[in-house]
Amino acid sequence: QVQLRESGGGSVQSGGSLTISCAVSGWTFDIYSVGWFRQTPGKEREGLATIARDGITIYEDSVKGRCTISHNNAKTMLYLQMNSLKPEDTAMYYCAADKIDWWLLPRYAYWGQGTQVTVTS
């Protein structure tokens, strides 16, 4: 059974950096695409970054240059490093996985429970 669990969220000052993590289990990373999303109350879940099955990475324009998606060598952990954080980056952040390349669309089959990131001004 595919399981994802985010961690590393918290409160950070504007301009600061934070790396959030996603522990993955129950699947073979190589045949899945993975992604990071965020959501604020009343808004749709927004795709931020993805690693497709062939290794291609794509970023949403608002985070391009500020965020980096990566994984460890064992492919048991997924990371999102975020720099130059802004108050508008405040949201619940989710990792997701699927055997289909959904890119930045929130249609992945498997989701973690989320980790809250709050950016204070």
ZIHUVEN-V964646 format. One record per backbone hydrogen bond with DSSP energy under -1.0 kcal/mol. CO is the residue of the C=O (numbers start at 1). NH is the residue of the N-H. E is the energy in kcal/mol with one decimal. If there is no record, write none. Layout:
co->{CO & CO}
nh->{NH & NH}
e->{E & E}
//
This chain:
co->{3 & 5 & 7 & 10 & 12 & 13 & 16 & 18 & 20 & 21 & 22 & 23 & 25 & 28 & 29 & 33 & 34 & 35 & 36 & 36 & 37 & 38 & 39 & 40 & 46 & 48 & 49 & 50 & 51 & 52 & 56 & 58 & 60 & 60 & 63 & 63 & 66 & 68 & 70 & 72 & 76 & 77 & 78 & 79 & 80 & 81 & 82 & 85 & 86 & 87 & 91 & 92 & 93 & 94 & 95 & 96 & 97 & 98 & 100 & 102 & 105 & 110 & 115 & 117 & 118 & 120}
nh->{25 & 23 & 21 & 118 & 120 & 16 & 85 & 82 & 80 & 7 & 78 & 5 & 3 & 31 & 32 & 98 & 51 & 96 & 48 & 49 & 94 & 46 & 92 & 43 & 38 & 60 & 36 & 58 & 34 & 55 & 52 & 50 & 63 & 64 & 66 & 67 & 83 & 81 & 79 & 75 & 24 & 72 & 22 & 70 & 20 & 68 & 18 & 15 & 89 & 90 & 117 & 39 & 115 & 37 & 112 & 35 & 110 & 33 & 102 & 105 & 107 & 97 & 93 & 91 & 12 & 14}
e->{-2.0 & -2.9 & -2.9 & -2.9 & -2.3 & -2.4 & -2.4 & -3.0 & -2.3 & -2.1 & -2.6 & -1.7 & -2.4 & -1.7 & -1.9 & -1.9 & -2.5 & -2.2 & -2.9 & -1.4 & -2.8 & -3.3 & -2.6 & -2.2 & -2.0 & -2.9 & -2.8 & -1.8 & -2.2 & -2.1 & -3.1 & -2.0 & -1.6 & -1.2 & -2.4 & -1.9 & -2.6 & -2.8 & -3.3 & -1.4 & -2.7 & -1.6 & -2.1 & -1.7 & -2.2 & -2.2 & -2.5 & -3.5 & -2.4 & -1.8 & -2.8 & -2.2 & -2.1 & -3.1 & -1.9 & -2.2 & -2.2 & -3.0 & -1.4 & -2.4 & -1.8 & -2.1 & -2.9 & -2.1 & -2.6 & -2.9}
//
